[in-house]
Amino acid sequence: MSDSIHVMKKHIALIGCLVVFGFLAGCDQKSAPLKEGVIWKVVWSETPTSQSGLFRMKTLPTNSQPAGEYGVEMTGKLYPTFLEIQRTGSSHSQIIPMSQILQLEFGE
């Protein structure tokens, strides 16, 4: 009888470990993006007094725009809590929290 209880305890412990591992592995996955494609403009603010931007257009417009980089070819994926930007030719992504985004424009 004690052998069967010992075997049963091992099975319960193994199943418990598999459940915990499965839960942790599932938490690591990102949800599906709400929108993805070519980004024409993104402006964000890390502090209340400053703004940064990335713009696909190559020339500085005549009206006042926030400081940033112009002529940037990029694509992005918009998730519920952040924007993931991938610049063309770069292997690194830039993450901008949704709470900091002031303007975002996707295009073709």
Secondary structure, DSSP 8 states (H G I E B T S, - for coil): -HHHHHHHHHHHHHHHHHHHHHHHHHHTS----SEEEEEEEEEEEEETTEEEEEESSSS--SS---SEEES--EEEEE-SSEEEEEETT-S-EEEEEGGGEEEEEEE-
